[in-house]
Amino acid sequence: MRRTEHPQIELQIAPMIDVCFLLLFFYILTSKPVKPEADMDMTLPGTVAQEDALEIPDEQLIAIRDDGQVILNDLPLDKPDSRDLPALVATLKRFKETADANKSQALITVDVSDKAVHQRVIDVLNSCAKAGIQGVTFAGATEDEP
């Protein structure tokens, strides 16, 4: 038996190093630098300390005049002939949301003039119901009134 001699296999490392450097340069040039988290322009929600305490009235006063004008805390709202009272409903919804955010009950006191039409009282109560306010009371007559 004769032995055949196999030629010695040599591994040429120079082309492999060239390919590795080319891949390394390719990845370096095509990658985008990642911004560190601290460099991002972002503000997180938080609480702001208030210097003065904000007082929100616990109760709103709705007055109904003889002519049907509805007045919320000395501010006339809507027209006297308006049945749906959109400005009153919007204001009462904001008051309800504020009361819910403060974890308090939204209270409304209705002061009705003696000569006001009963339908106007119903319109105001419907507006309170649309706003989701259930704490509605009526103001009693004062001692000065006959």
N, C-alpha and C positions, 0 to 999 in steps of 0.2 A: 504494500500500500504506500502510496505516495502521498505525501502531505502537500497540500496546495497552500501556498502562502497568500494570505489576503493582504491587500495593500492597507497600509495604516490610514485610518480615517482621521482627518484633521478638521476641526471645527474652526471656521474662520469667524472670529468675533468682531472684526472691524465693521462689516456691513450690518450686523445686528445692532451695534452701538449707534450707527448712523440712523437706522430706522427708529430706534428708541428716542434719540434726540429730535428727530423730525416729528414724531408723535407728541413729545413733550411740548415743543414749540407750537404745534397746532392747537393743543388744548389750552395753553396759556394765552394765545392770541384770540381764540374764539370765546373764551369764558368771560362772563361779565363779573366785575367785582361785586361782592355782596356787601350791602350797607350794614354796618353794625346796628343793632336795635336802638342804641342810644342816640344815633344820628338822625332818626326818622322824625319828621315834623308831625307830631301827634299830641293832642291834648286828651287826656282821659277825663271822663266825667267824675266829678267829686263834689264835695260840699264847700261852700264858701262861708267863712265866718262873718256874721253880720255884726256890725257895731251896735246898731240900735235894734231893739226887738220890734218886729213888725206886728202890729195889732190888727187883726181882722175882726170885724164886728161879728158877734155871735148870731145876731138877729137882724134881718132886713125888715124895713117898714114900708109897706105898700099902702098908699092912701088913695081912695077913690073919691073924687069930688062930685059935686052935684051935677055938673055938666058931663060926667063920664070920663074925665081926664084921669089917667092913672099916673101916680107919682111914686117913684121908688127912691127913698131916702132923699127927698127934696129935688129929685131929677125927673122932670116930666118925660114920659115915654109914650110913643105912638100917638095916634090921633084919637080923639074922643069917640069917633064912630067906627074905629077899627075893631073887628071881632076877634081876630086871631092873635093880635098883640105880638108881632115877631120880635120887636126890640126887647120887650119884657122877657120873652122866652129865652132869647140869647143871653141876656144878662143873668137870668136865674140859673141857666145851665152852667155859666162860668162860676157863679157863686157856689153851686152844688159841687163842681169839680174841686174848687178851692177848699171847701169844707171837707170833702172826702180825703184830699191830700193831707189836711191837718188832723184827720181822724176825729172830726167833730160832726155834730149833727147840724144840718142846714135848717134854720128856723126862720119862718116868715110870720109877721104879724100884719093882718089886714085891717086897716082903719077905714071904715065905710061911712060916708056922709049919710045923714038921715034921709036926704032927698035923692040919693043916687038910685038908679034903676037896678033892679035885682039881677037882670041879665048881665050887667057889667061885673057884678060880683062873681057870677058863674064863669065869665070870660077869664077873670083873674085866677080863679081856682083851676080852670082848665090849663092855663099857662103854667101854674105850679106843678100840675100833674105831668105836663109835657116835659118839664125840666127834671122830673123825678124827685121832687121835694114833697115829703109827706108831713113834715112838722109845720102845719099851718094853724095859726090861731087868730081869733078876732079880737080887736082891741075893745075894751069896755068903754062905756060912756064916762067921761070925766065929771068931777063934781061941779065944774063951772057950767056944763051944758044943762039946759032945762030938761 
